[in-house]
Amino acid sequence: MHPISKLKVLRLCSCRLTTEDVQTLGGALEMIPELEELSLSWNSKVGGELPQVLRTFQQGSKIRTLELVDCALTSQDGVFVGHLLPKLRSLEVFDLSNNINIGSSLDIIAQGLKSTSGLKVLKLHSCGLSQKSIRILDGAFASLDVLRILDLSCNKELGGGFEDVPAQLALLERLEVLDLHQCSLTAGDVTSLTQIIPLLSNLEDLDLSSNRDMGGSSENLLSRLRFLPALKSLMINSCALQRKTFTAFAEASMYLPALEILNLSWNKCVGGNLELLQQTLTLSRSLRVLRLSSCSLVTEDMVLLASVIQTGHLATLQRIDLSYNDRICDAGWAIFCQNLCFLKELTELDISLRPSSSQDCGQWFRHLLCAVTQLPVITEIGMRRWVIPAPQEKELDCITQDHRRDIRFDHGGFQCAAAL
């Protein structure tokens, strides 16, 4: 390290570092005092050795990014990090994700976070956080007034933690990304978040997915999303939404002009009720990704979607996921495929069936092939478990021989990489 003492970025992610490597690294870091970014992620031998590795940081450091994802950190490592944080005055990005033992030392870490006033990114994905962890972190939020990204996802014991917690989270006025997916949020959590999330006016990315208890209690929260005009990405898939909660969201979504990514997958109530989103889809000027997988869509939903597309809306759409919707009849697929040609920016389409299903393609497959030839940037069509009859497979072969673009038709056991 002597010849490169002015090194600013060192990334050793997934390098299978041995215990000896990790111990030696501590001495090497002493030779690069100008270091601003260090990532040791996905090296399990770092766990238990962190004080040895980062010993030079105890005298202060210019480090701005510190990533220790999935390093098998111990509770003692967590204590060390907590005491180290006040000395990292320049720290902006801090990622401890996938270290399940960190949760037990969170009180020390949170105390250290109070001194990192310039922190912009904090990721604690799958860190073994519990209900009391939110109260502990809430005490630090008041000091993190420039935080942009907060990831607390995949902490399944977190459920109930937001209930009756002081709303310091609402003070994060510059927060742009909030990820709470798969956190076992309770009805009480949703009630608290209803008071907090609408105050985060700069929020661009909100992920509440895979919190199934939200289904019957999120009506007020979803209706207040209208106060987040900067929202670009919304994930509420696998939330067991009910008709009333979906209706509340549909009404609020009309006031989200910047929305680019919408994931409603695995909410069965969408099926037969897609018309509630008609005005949102019609008004949309920036939607790029629409995911409606396993939503129990019916033929009428496809007719509505086709109508919106035909009238020139959804022109910015790049990806559509309609997979695992087995209740749509051939007529529904036909009218949808007939109007696909209007989506000139479409790159990916997924209409795959469920793993337990298998169906023959109807006459609509010809409409799909015709549309594909008119889509200039499409690269992938997922249609697993649809059985393409021999005559139509020959049509596919003919079309693929007449054009010069690469496209991948994936239909189950037979995958055809075709030059379209």
Contacts in CASP RR format, 6 or more apart in sequence:
PFRMAT RR
TARGET T0000
AUTHOR 0000-0000-0000
METHOD contacts of the structure
MODEL  1
MHPISKLKVLRLCSCRLTTEDVQTLGGALEMIPELEELSLSWNSKVGGEL
PQVLRTFQQGSKIRTLELVDCALTSQDGVFVGHLLPKLRSLEVFDLSNNI
NIGSSLDIIAQGLKSTSGLKVLKLHSCGLSQKSIRILDGAFASLDVLRIL
DLSCNKELGGGFEDVPAQLALLERLEVLDLHQCSLTAGDVTSLTQIIPLL
SNLEDLDLSSNRDMGGSSENLLSRLRFLPALKSLMINSCALQRKTFTAFA
EASMYLPALEILNLSWNKCVGGNLELLQQTLTLSRSLRVLRLSSCSLVTE
DMVLLASVIQTGHLATLQRIDLSYNDRICDAGWAIFCQNLCFLKELTELD
ISLRPSSSQDCGQWFRHLLCAVTQLPVITEIGMRRWVIPAPQEKELDCIT
QDHRRDIRFDHGGFQCAAAL
1 7 0 8 1.000
1 28 0 8 1.000
1 29 0 8 1.000
1 31 0 8 1.000
1 32 0 8 1.000
2 31 0 8 1.000
4 32 0 8 1.000
5 31 0 8 1.000
5 32 0 8 1.000
5 33 0 8 1.000
5 34 0 8 1.000
6 32 0 8 1.000
6 34 0 8 1.000
7 32 0 8 1.000
7 34 0 8 1.000
7 35 0 8 1.000
8 34 0 8 1.000
8 35 0 8 1.000
8 36 0 8 1.000
8 37 0 8 1.000
9 35 0 8 1.000
9 36 0 8 1.000
9 37 0 8 1.000
10 32 0 8 1.000
10 35 0 8 1.000
10 37 0 8 1.000
10 38 0 8 1.000
10 39 0 8 1.000
11 37 0 8 1.000
11 38 0 8 1.000
11 39 0 8 1.000
12 25 0 8 1.000
12 39 0 8 1.000
12 40 0 8 1.000
12 43 0 8 1.000
13 39 0 8 1.000
13 40 0 8 1.000
13 41 0 8 1.000
13 42 0 8 1.000
13 43 0 8 1.000
13 67 0 8 1.000
14 41 0 8 1.000
14 42 0 8 1.000
14 43 0 8 1.000
15 21 0 8 1.000
15 43 0 8 1.000
16 43 0 8 1.000
17 25 0 8 1.000
17 40 0 8 1.000
17 43 0 8 1.000
17 45 0 8 1.000
17 46 0 8 1.000
18 45 0 8 1.000
19 45 0 8 1.000
19 49 0 8 1.000
21 45 0 8 1.000
22 43 0 8 1.000
22 45 0 8 1.000
22 46 0 8 1.000
22 49 0 8 1.000
22 52 0 8 1.000
22 53 0 8 1.000
23 49 0 8 1.000
23 52 0 8 1.000
23 53 0 8 1.000
25 40 0 8 1.000
25 53 0 8 1.000
26 52 0 8 1.000
26 53 0 8 1.000
26 54 0 8 1.000
26 55 0 8 1.000
26 56 0 8 1.000
27 55 0 8 1.000
27 56 0 8 1.000
29 35 0 8 1.000
29 38 0 8 1.000
29 53 0 8 1.000
29 54 0 8 1.000
29 56 0 8 1.000
29 57 0 8 1.000
30 55 0 8 1.000
30 56 0 8 1.000
33 56 0 8 1.000
33 61 0 8 1.000
33 62 0 8 1.000
34 62 0 8 1.000
35 61 0 8 1.000
35 62 0 8 1.000
35 63 0 8 1.000
36 62 0 8 1.000
36 63 0 8 1.000
36 64 0 8 1.000
36 65 0 8 1.000
36 90 0 8 1.000
37 63 0 8 1.000
37 64 0 8 1.000
37 65 0 8 1.000
38 63 0 8 1.000
38 65 0 8 1.000
38 66 0 8 1.000
38 67 0 8 1.000
39 65 0 8 1.000
39 66 0 8 1.000
39 67 0 8 1.000
40 46 0 8 1.000
40 53 0 8 1.000
40 67 0 8 1.000
40 68 0 8 1.000
40 71 0 8 1.000
41 67 0 8 1.000
41 68 0 8 1.000
41 69 0 8 1.000
41 70 0 8 1.000
41 71 0 8 1.000
41 95 0 8 1.000
42 69 0 8 1.000
42 70 0 8 1.000
42 71 0 8 1.000
43 71 0 8 1.000
44 70 0 8 1.000
44 71 0 8 1.000
44 72 0 8 1.000
45 72 0 8 1.000
46 53 0 8 1.000
46 68 0 8 1.000
46 71 0 8 1.000
46 72 0 8 1.000
46 73 0 8 1.000
47 71 0 8 1.000
47 72 0 8 1.000
47 73 0 8 1.000
47 74 0 8 1.000
47 77 0 8 1.000
48 72 0 8 1.000
48 73 0 8 1.000
48 74 0 8 1.000
48 76 0 8 1.000
48 77 0 8 1.000
50 68 0 8 1.000
50 71 0 8 1.000
50 73 0 8 1.000
50 77 0 8 1.000
50 78 0 8 1.000
50 80 0 8 1.000
50 81 0 8 1.000
51 77 0 8 1.000
51 80 0 8 1.000
54 80 0 8 1.000
54 84 0 8 1.000
57 63 0 8 1.000
57 84 0 8 1.000
57 87 0 8 1.000
57 88 0 8 1.000
58 84 0 8 1.000
58 87 0 8 1.000
59 87 0 8 1.000
60 87 0 8 1.000
60 88 0 8 1.000
60 89 0 8 1.000
61 87 0 8 1.000
61 88 0 8 1.000
61 90 0 8 1.000
62 90 0 8 1.000
63 88 0 8 1.000
63 90 0 8 1.000
63 91 0 8 1.000
64 90 0 8 1.000
64 91 0 8 1.000
64 92 0 8 1.000
64 93 0 8 1.000
65 91 0 8 1.000
65 92 0 8 1.000
65 93 0 8 1.000
66 88 0 8 1.000
66 91 0 8 1.000
66 93 0 8 1.000
66 94 0 8 1.000
66 95 0 8 1.000
67 93 0 8 1.000
67 95 0 8 1.000
68 95 0 8 1.000
68 96 0 8 1.000
68 99 0 8 1.000
69 95 0 8 1.000
69 96 0 8 1.000
69 97 0 8 1.000
69 98 0 8 1.000
69 99 0 8 1.000
69 123 0 8 1.000
70 97 0 8 1.000
70 98 0 8 1.000
70 99 0 8 1.000
71 99 0 8 1.000
72 99 0 8 1.000
73 81 0 8 1.000
73 96 0 8 1.000
73 99 0 8 1.000
73 101 0 8 1.000
73 102 0 8 1.000
74 101 0 8 1.000
75 101 0 8 1.000
75 102 0 8 1.000
75 103 0 8 1.000
75 104 0 8 1.000
75 105 0 8 1.000
76 105 0 8 1.000
77 99 0 8 1.000
77 101 0 8 1.000
77 102 0 8 1.000
77 105 0 8 1.000
78 101 0 8 1.000
78 102 0 8 1.000
78 105 0 8 1.000
78 108 0 8 1.000
78 109 0 8 1.000
79 105 0 8 1.000
79 108 0 8 1.000
81 96 0 8 1.000
81 105 0 8 1.000
81 108 0 8 1.000
81 109 0 8 1.000
82 105 0 8 1.000
82 108 0 8 1.000
82 109 0 8 1.000
82 111 0 8 1.000
82 112 0 8 1.000
82 113 0 8 1.000
83 108 0 8 1.000
83 112 0 8 1.000
85 91 0 8 1.000
85 94 0 8 1.000
85 109 0 8 1.000
85 112 0 8 1.000
85 113 0 8 1.000
85 115 0 8 1.000
85 116 0 8 1.000
86 112 0 8 1.000
86 115 0 8 1.000
86 116 0 8 1.000
88 116 0 8 1.000
89 115 0 8 1.000
89 116 0 8 1.000
91 116 0 8 1.000
91 118 0 8 1.000
91 119 0 8 1.000
92 118 0 8 1.000
92 119 0 8 1.000
92 120 0 8 1.000
92 121 0 8 1.000
93 119 0 8 1.000
93 120 0 8 1.000
93 121 0 8 1.000
94 116 0 8 1.000
94 119 0 8 1.000
94 121 0 8 1.000
94 122 0 8 1.000
94 123 0 8 1.000
95 121 0 8 1.000
95 123 0 8 1.000
96 102 0 8 1.000
96 109 0 8 1.000
96 123 0 8 1.000
96 124 0 8 1.000
96 127 0 8 1.000
97 123 0 8 1.000
97 124 0 8 1.000
97 125 0 8 1.000
97 126 0 8 1.000
97 127 0 8 1.000
97 151 0 8 1.000
98 125 0 8 1.000
98 126 0 8 1.000
98 127 0 8 1.000
99 126 0 8 1.000
99 127 0 8 1.000
100 126 0 8 1.000
100 127 0 8 1.000
100 128 0 8 1.000
101 128 0 8 1.000
102 109 0 8 1.000
102 124 0 8 1.000
102 127 0 8 1.000
102 128 0 8 1.000
103 127 0 8 1.000
103 128 0 8 1.000
103 129 0 8 1.000
103 130 0 8 1.000
103 133 0 8 1.000
106 127 0 8 1.000
106 129 0 8 1.000
106 133 0 8 1.000
106 136 0 8 1.000
106 137 0 8 1.000
107 136 0 8 1.000
110 136 0 8 1.000
110 137 0 8 1.000
110 139 0 8 1.000
110 140 0 8 1.000
111 140 0 8 1.000
112 140 0 8 1.000
113 119 0 8 1.000
113 122 0 8 1.000
113 137 0 8 1.000
113 140 0 8 1.000
113 143 0 8 1.000
113 144 0 8 1.000
114 139 0 8 1.000
114 140 0 8 1.000
114 143 0 8 1.000
115 143 0 8 1.000
116 143 0 8 1.000
116 144 0 8 1.000
117 143 0 8 1.000
117 144 0 8 1.000
117 145 0 8 1.000
117 146 0 8 1.000
118 144 0 8 1.000
118 146 0 8 1.000
119 144 0 8 1.000
119 146 0 8 1.000
119 147 0 8 1.000
120 146 0 8 1.000
120 147 0 8 1.000
120 148 0 8 1.000
120 149 0 8 1.000
121 147 0 8 1.000
121 148 0 8 1.000
121 149 0 8 1.000
122 144 0 8 1.000
122 147 0 8 1.000
122 149 0 8 1.000
122 150 0 8 1.000
122 151 0 8 1.000
123 149 0 8 1.000
123 151 0 8 1.000
124 151 0 8 1.000
124 152 0 8 1.000
124 155 0 8 1.000
125 151 0 8 1.000
125 152 0 8 1.000
125 153 0 8 1.000
125 154 0 8 1.000
125 155 0 8 1.000
125 179 0 8 1.000
126 153 0 8 1.000
126 154 0 8 1.000
126 155 0 8 1.000
127 155 0 8 1.000
128 155 0 8 1.000
128 157 0 8 1.000
129 152 0 8 1.000
129 155 0 8 1.000
129 157 0 8 1.000
129 158 0 8 1.000
130 155 0 8 1.000
130 157 0 8 1.000
130 158 0 8 1.000
131 157 0 8 1.000
131 158 0 8 1.000
131 159 0 8 1.000
131 160 0 8 1.000
131 161 0 8 1.000
132 161 0 8 1.000
133 155 0 8 1.000
133 158 0 8 1.000
133 161 0 8 1.000
134 158 0 8 1.000
134 160 0 8 1.000
134 161 0 8 1.000
134 162 0 8 1.000
134 165 0 8 1.000
135 161 0 8 1.000
135 165 0 8 1.000
135 166 0 8 1.000
137 152 0 8 1.000
138 165 0 8 1.000
138 166 0 8 1.000
138 168 0 8 1.000
138 169 0 8 1.000
139 166 0 8 1.000
139 168 0 8 1.000
141 147 0 8 1.000
141 168 0 8 1.000
141 169 0 8 1.000
141 171 0 8 1.000
141 172 0 8 1.000
142 168 0 8 1.000
142 171 0 8 1.000
144 172 0 8 1.000
145 171 0 8 1.000
145 172 0 8 1.000
145 173 0 8 1.000
145 174 0 8 1.000
146 174 0 8 1.000
147 172 0 8 1.000
147 174 0 8 1.000
147 175 0 8 1.000
148 174 0 8 1.000
148 175 0 8 1.000
148 176 0 8 1.000
148 177 0 8 1.000
149 175 0 8 1.000
149 176 0 8 1.000
149 177 0 8 1.000
150 172 0 8 1.000
150 175 0 8 1.000
150 177 0 8 1.000
150 178 0 8 1.000
150 179 0 8 1.000
151 177 0 8 1.000
151 179 0 8 1.000
152 158 0 8 1.000
152 179 0 8 1.000
152 180 0 8 1.000
152 183 0 8 1.000
153 179 0 8 1.000
153 180 0 8 1.000
153 181 0 8 1.000
153 182 0 8 1.000
153 183 0 8 1.000
153 207 0 8 1.000
154 181 0 8 1.000
154 182 0 8 1.000
154 183 0 8 1.000
155 183 0 8 1.000
156 182 0 8 1.000
156 183 0 8 1.000
156 184 0 8 1.000
157 184 0 8 1.000
158 183 0 8 1.000
158 184 0 8 1.000
158 185 0 8 1.000
159 183 0 8 1.000
159 184 0 8 1.000
159 185 0 8 1.000
159 186 0 8 1.000
159 189 0 8 1.000
160 184 0 8 1.000
160 185 0 8 1.000
160 186 0 8 1.000
160 188 0 8 1.000
160 189 0 8 1.000
161 189 0 8 1.000
162 185 0 8 1.000
162 188 0 8 1.000
162 189 0 8 1.000
162 192 0 8 1.000
162 193 0 8 1.000
162 196 0 8 1.000
163 186 0 8 1.000
163 188 0 8 1.000
163 189 0 8 1.000
163 191 0 8 1.000
163 192 0 8 1.000
164 192 0 8 1.000
165 192 0 8 1.000
167 192 0 8 1.000
167 195 0 8 1.000
167 196 0 8 1.000
169 196 0 8 1.000
170 195 0 8 1.000
170 196 0 8 1.000
170 199 0 8 1.000
170 200 0 8 1.000
172 200 0 8 1.000
173 199 0 8 1.000
173 200 0 8 1.000
173 201 0 8 1.000
173 202 0 8 1.000
174 202 0 8 1.000
175 200 0 8 1.000
175 202 0 8 1.000
175 203 0 8 1.000
176 202 0 8 1.000
176 203 0 8 1.000
176 204 0 8 1.000
176 205 0 8 1.000
176 230 0 8 1.000
177 203 0 8 1.000
177 204 0 8 1.000
177 205 0 8 1.000
178 197 0 8 1.000
178 200 0 8 1.000
178 203 0 8 1.000
178 205 0 8 1.000
178 206 0 8 1.000
178 207 0 8 1.000
179 205 0 8 1.000
179 207 0 8 1.000
180 193 0 8 1.000
180 207 0 8 1.000
180 208 0 8 1.000
180 211 0 8 1.000
181 207 0 8 1.000
181 208 0 8 1.000
181 209 0 8 1.000
181 210 0 8 1.000
181 211 0 8 1.000
181 235 0 8 1.000
182 209 0 8 1.000
182 210 0 8 1.000
182 211 0 8 1.000
183 189 0 8 1.000
183 211 0 8 1.000
184 211 0 8 1.000
184 213 0 8 1.000
185 193 0 8 1.000
185 208 0 8 1.000
185 211 0 8 1.000
185 213 0 8 1.000
185 214 0 8 1.000
186 213 0 8 1.000
187 213 0 8 1.000
187 216 0 8 1.000
187 217 0 8 1.000
188 217 0 8 1.000
190 213 0 8 1.000
190 214 0 8 1.000
190 217 0 8 1.000
190 218 0 8 1.000
190 221 0 8 1.000
191 217 0 8 1.000
191 220 0 8 1.000
193 221 0 8 1.000
194 220 0 8 1.000
194 221 0 8 1.000
194 224 0 8 1.000
197 203 0 8 1.000
197 206 0 8 1.000
197 221 0 8 1.000
197 224 0 8 1.000
197 225 0 8 1.000
197 228 0 8 1.000
198 224 0 8 1.000
198 225 0 8 1.000
198 227 0 8 1.000
198 228 0 8 1.000
199 227 0 8 1.000
200 228 0 8 1.000
201 227 0 8 1.000
201 228 0 8 1.000
201 229 0 8 1.000
201 230 0 8 1.000
202 230 0 8 1.000
203 228 0 8 1.000
203 230 0 8 1.000
203 231 0 8 1.000
204 230 0 8 1.000
204 231 0 8 1.000
204 232 0 8 1.000
204 233 0 8 1.000
204 258 0 8 1.000
205 231 0 8 1.000
205 232 0 8 1.000
205 233 0 8 1.000
206 225 0 8 1.000
206 228 0 8 1.000
206 231 0 8 1.000
206 233 0 8 1.000
206 234 0 8 1.000
206 235 0 8 1.000
207 233 0 8 1.000
207 235 0 8 1.000
208 214 0 8 1.000
208 218 0 8 1.000
208 235 0 8 1.000
208 236 0 8 1.000
208 239 0 8 1.000
209 235 0 8 1.000
209 236 0 8 1.000
209 237 0 8 1.000
209 238 0 8 1.000
209 239 0 8 1.000
209 263 0 8 1.000
210 237 0 8 1.000
210 238 0 8 1.000
210 239 0 8 1.000
211 238 0 8 1.000
211 239 0 8 1.000
212 238 0 8 1.000
212 239 0 8 1.000
212 240 0 8 1.000
213 240 0 8 1.000
214 221 0 8 1.000
214 236 0 8 1.000
214 239 0 8 1.000
214 240 0 8 1.000
214 241 0 8 1.000
214 245 0 8 1.000
215 239 0 8 1.000
215 240 0 8 1.000
215 241 0 8 1.000
215 242 0 8 1.000
215 245 0 8 1.000
216 240 0 8 1.000
216 241 0 8 1.000
216 242 0 8 1.000
216 244 0 8 1.000
216 245 0 8 1.000
217 245 0 8 1.000
218 239 0 8 1.000
218 241 0 8 1.000
218 245 0 8 1.000
218 248 0 8 1.000
219 244 0 8 1.000
219 245 0 8 1.000
219 248 0 8 1.000
220 248 0 8 1.000
222 236 0 8 1.000
222 245 0 8 1.000
222 248 0 8 1.000
222 249 0 8 1.000
222 252 0 8 1.000
223 248 0 8 1.000
223 249 0 8 1.000
223 251 0 8 1.000
223 252 0 8 1.000
224 252 0 8 1.000
225 231 0 8 1.000
225 234 0 8 1.000
225 249 0 8 1.000
225 252 0 8 1.000
225 253 0 8 1.000
225 255 0 8 1.000
225 256 0 8 1.000
226 251 0 8 1.000
226 252 0 8 1.000
226 254 0 8 1.000
226 255 0 8 1.000
226 256 0 8 1.000
228 256 0 8 1.000
229 255 0 8 1.000
229 256 0 8 1.000
229 257 0 8 1.000
229 258 0 8 1.000
230 258 0 8 1.000
231 256 0 8 1.000
231 258 0 8 1.000
231 259 0 8 1.000
232 258 0 8 1.000
232 259 0 8 1.000
232 260 0 8 1.000
232 261 0 8 1.000
232 286 0 8 1.000
233 259 0 8 1.000
233 260 0 8 1.000
233 261 0 8 1.000
234 256 0 8 1.000
234 259 0 8 1.000
234 261 0 8 1.000
234 262 0 8 1.000
234 263 0 8 1.000
235 261 0 8 1.000
235 263 0 8 1.000
236 249 0 8 1.000
236 263 0 8 1.000
236 264 0 8 1.000
236 267 0 8 1.000
237 263 0 8 1.000
237 264 0 8 1.000
237 265 0 8 1.000
237 266 0 8 1.000
237 267 0 8 1.000
237 291 0 8 1.000
237 293 0 8 1.000
238 265 0 8 1.000
238 266 0 8 1.000
238 267 0 8 1.000
239 267 0 8 1.000
240 267 0 8 1.000
241 249 0 8 1.000
241 264 0 8 1.000
241 267 0 8 1.000
241 269 0 8 1.000
241 270 0 8 1.000
242 269 0 8 1.000
243 269 0 8 1.000
243 273 0 8 1.000
245 269 0 8 1.000
246 267 0 8 1.000
246 269 0 8 1.000
246 270 0 8 1.000
246 273 0 8 1.000
246 276 0 8 1.000
247 273 0 8 1.000
247 276 0 8 1.000
250 276 0 8 1.000
250 277 0 8 1.000
250 280 0 8 1.000
251 276 0 8 1.000
253 259 0 8 1.000
253 262 0 8 1.000
253 277 0 8 1.000
253 280 0 8 1.000
254 279 0 8 1.000
254 280 0 8 1.000
254 283 0 8 1.000
256 280 0 8 1.000
257 283 0 8 1.000
257 285 0 8 1.000
257 286 0 8 1.000
258 286 0 8 1.000
259 284 0 8 1.000
259 286 0 8 1.000
259 287 0 8 1.000
260 286 0 8 1.000
260 287 0 8 1.000
260 288 0 8 1.000
260 289 0 8 1.000
261 287 0 8 1.000
261 288 0 8 1.000
261 289 0 8 1.000
262 287 0 8 1.000
262 289 0 8 1.000
262 290 0 8 1.000
262 291 0 8 1.000
263 289 0 8 1.000
263 291 0 8 1.000
264 270 0 8 1.000
264 291 0 8 1.000
264 292 0 8 1.000
264 295 0 8 1.000
265 291 0 8 1.000
265 292 0 8 1.000
265 293 0 8 1.000
265 294 0 8 1.000
265 295 0 8 1.000
265 321 0 8 1.000
266 293 0 8 1.000
266 294 0 8 1.000
266 295 0 8 1.000
267 295 0 8 1.000
268 294 0 8 1.000
268 295 0 8 1.000
268 296 0 8 1.000
269 296 0 8 1.000
270 292 0 8 1.000
270 295 0 8 1.000
270 296 0 8 1.000
270 297 0 8 1.000
270 301 0 8 1.000
271 295 0 8 1.000
271 296 0 8 1.000
271 297 0 8 1.000
271 298 0 8 1.000
271 301 0 8 1.000
272 296 0 8 1.000
272 297 0 8 1.000
272 298 0 8 1.000
272 300 0 8 1.000
272 301 0 8 1.000
274 292 0 8 1.000
274 297 0 8 1.000
274 300 0 8 1.000
274 301 0 8 1.000
274 304 0 8 1.000
274 305 0 8 1.000
275 300 0 8 1.000
275 301 0 8 1.000
275 304 0 8 1.000
278 304 0 8 1.000
278 308 0 8 1.000
281 287 0 8 1.000
281 305 0 8 1.000
281 308 0 8 1.000
281 313 0 8 1.000
281 314 0 8 1.000
282 308 0 8 1.000
282 311 0 8 1.000
282 313 0 8 1.000
284 313 0 8 1.000
284 314 0 8 1.000
284 316 0 8 1.000
285 316 0 8 1.000
286 316 0 8 1.000
287 314 0 8 1.000
287 316 0 8 1.000
287 317 0 8 1.000
288 316 0 8 1.000
288 317 0 8 1.000
288 318 0 8 1.000
288 319 0 8 1.000
288 345 0 8 1.000
289 317 0 8 1.000
289 318 0 8 1.000
289 319 0 8 1.000
290 314 0 8 1.000
290 317 0 8 1.000
290 319 0 8 1.000
290 320 0 8 1.000
290 321 0 8 1.000
291 319 0 8 1.000
291 320 0 8 1.000
291 321 0 8 1.000
292 320 0 8 1.000
292 321 0 8 1.000
292 322 0 8 1.000
292 325 0 8 1.000
293 321 0 8 1.000
293 322 0 8 1.000
293 323 0 8 1.000
293 324 0 8 1.000
293 325 0 8 1.000
293 350 0 8 1.000
294 323 0 8 1.000
294 324 0 8 1.000
294 325 0 8 1.000
294 354 0 8 1.000
295 325 0 8 1.000
296 325 0 8 1.000
296 327 0 8 1.000
297 322 0 8 1.000
297 325 0 8 1.000
297 327 0 8 1.000
297 328 0 8 1.000
298 327 0 8 1.000
298 328 0 8 1.000
299 327 0 8 1.000
299 328 0 8 1.000
299 329 0 8 1.000
299 331 0 8 1.000
299 332 0 8 1.000
301 328 0 8 1.000
302 328 0 8 1.000
302 332 0 8 1.000
302 333 0 8 1.000
302 335 0 8 1.000
302 336 0 8 1.000
303 332 0 8 1.000
303 335 0 8 1.000
305 336 0 8 1.000
306 332 0 8 1.000
306 335 0 8 1.000
306 336 0 8 1.000
306 338 0 8 1.000
306 339 0 8 1.000
307 339 0 8 1.000
308 314 0 8 1.000
309 339 0 8 1.000
309 340 0 8 1.000
309 342 0 8 1.000
309 343 0 8 1.000
310 339 0 8 1.000
310 342 0 8 1.000
312 342 0 8 1.000
314 343 0 8 1.000
315 342 0 8 1.000
315 343 0 8 1.000
315 344 0 8 1.000
315 345 0 8 1.000
316 345 0 8 1.000
317 343 0 8 1.000
317 345 0 8 1.000
317 346 0 8 1.000
318 345 0 8 1.000
318 346 0 8 1.000
318 347 0 8 1.000
318 348 0 8 1.000
319 346 0 8 1.000
319 347 0 8 1.000
319 348 0 8 1.000
319 349 0 8 1.000
320 343 0 8 1.000
320 346 0 8 1.000
320 348 0 8 1.000
320 349 0 8 1.000
320 350 0 8 1.000
321 350 0 8 1.000
322 349 0 8 1.000
322 350 0 8 1.000
322 351 0 8 1.000
323 350 0 8 1.000
323 351 0 8 1.000
323 352 0 8 1.000
323 353 0 8 1.000
323 382 0 8 1.000
323 384 0 8 1.000
324 352 0 8 1.000
324 353 0 8 1.000
324 354 0 8 1.000
326 353 0 8 1.000
326 354 0 8 1.000
326 357 0 8 1.000
326 359 0 8 1.000
330 362 0 8 1.000
330 363 0 8 1.000
330 364 0 8 1.000
332 364 0 8 1.000
333 351 0 8 1.000
333 362 0 8 1.000
333 364 0 8 1.000
333 368 0 8 1.000
334 362 0 8 1.000
334 363 0 8 1.000
334 364 0 8 1.000
334 367 0 8 1.000
336 364 0 8 1.000
337 364 0 8 1.000
337 365 0 8 1.000
337 367 0 8 1.000
337 368 0 8 1.000
337 370 0 8 1.000
337 371 0 8 1.000
338 367 0 8 1.000
338 371 0 8 1.000
339 371 0 8 1.000
340 346 0 8 1.000
340 349 0 8 1.000
340 367 0 8 1.000
340 368 0 8 1.000
340 371 0 8 1.000
340 372 0 8 1.000
340 375 0 8 1.000
341 370 0 8 1.000
341 371 0 8 1.000
341 374 0 8 1.000
341 375 0 8 1.000
343 375 0 8 1.000
344 375 0 8 1.000
344 376 0 8 1.000
344 377 0 8 1.000
345 377 0 8 1.000
346 375 0 8 1.000
346 377 0 8 1.000
346 378 0 8 1.000
347 377 0 8 1.000
347 378 0 8 1.000
347 379 0 8 1.000
347 380 0 8 1.000
348 378 0 8 1.000
348 379 0 8 1.000
348 380 0 8 1.000
348 381 0 8 1.000
349 378 0 8 1.000
349 380 0 8 1.000
349 381 0 8 1.000
349 382 0 8 1.000
350 381 0 8 1.000
350 382 0 8 1.000
350 383 0 8 1.000
351 381 0 8 1.000
351 382 0 8 1.000
351 383 0 8 1.000
351 386 0 8 1.000
352 382 0 8 1.000
352 383 0 8 1.000
352 384 0 8 1.000
352 385 0 8 1.000
352 386 0 8 1.000
352 410 0 8 1.000
353 359 0 8 1.000
353 384 0 8 1.000
353 385 0 8 1.000
353 386 0 8 1.000
354 385 0 8 1.000
355 385 0 8 1.000
357 385 0 8 1.000
358 385 0 8 1.000
358 386 0 8 1.000
358 387 0 8 1.000
359 385 0 8 1.000
359 386 0 8 1.000
359 387 0 8 1.000
360 386 0 8 1.000
360 387 0 8 1.000
360 389 0 8 1.000
361 383 0 8 1.000
361 386 0 8 1.000
361 387 0 8 1.000
361 388 0 8 1.000
361 389 0 8 1.000
361 392 0 8 1.000
365 386 0 8 1.000
365 388 0 8 1.000
365 392 0 8 1.000
366 392 0 8 1.000
366 395 0 8 1.000
368 381 0 8 1.000
369 392 0 8 1.000
369 395 0 8 1.000
369 396 0 8 1.000
369 399 0 8 1.000
372 378 0 8 1.000
372 381 0 8 1.000
372 399 0 8 1.000
372 407 0 8 1.000
372 420 0 8 1.000
373 399 0 8 1.000
373 403 0 8 1.000
373 420 0 8 1.000
376 405 0 8 1.000
378 407 0 8 1.000
378 420 0 8 1.000
379 406 0 8 1.000
379 407 0 8 1.000
379 408 0 8 1.000
380 407 0 8 1.000
380 408 0 8 1.000
380 410 0 8 1.000
381 407 0 8 1.000
381 408 0 8 1.000
381 409 0 8 1.000
381 410 0 8 1.000
382 409 0 8 1.000
382 410 0 8 1.000
382 411 0 8 1.000
383 409 0 8 1.000
383 410 0 8 1.000
383 411 0 8 1.000
383 412 0 8 1.000
384 410 0 8 1.000
384 411 0 8 1.000
384 412 0 8 1.000
384 413 0 8 1.000
385 411 0 8 1.000
385 412 0 8 1.000
386 411 0 8 1.000
387 411 0 8 1.000
388 396 0 8 1.000
388 411 0 8 1.000
396 409 0 8 1.000
396 416 0 8 1.000
396 418 0 8 1.000
399 420 0 8 1.000
400 407 0 8 1.000
400 416 0 8 1.000
400 418 0 8 1.000
400 419 0 8 1.000
400 420 0 8 1.000
401 419 0 8 1.000
403 419 0 8 1.000
403 420 0 8 1.000
404 419 0 8 1.000
404 420 0 8 1.000
405 419 0 8 1.000
405 420 0 8 1.000
406 417 0 8 1.000
406 418 0 8 1.000
406 419 0 8 1.000
406 420 0 8 1.000
407 418 0 8 1.000
407 419 0 8 1.000
407 420 0 8 1.000
408 415 0 8 1.000
408 416 0 8 1.000
408 417 0 8 1.000
408 418 0 8 1.000
409 415 0 8 1.000
409 416 0 8 1.000
409 417 0 8 1.000
409 418 0 8 1.000
410 416 0 8 1.000
END
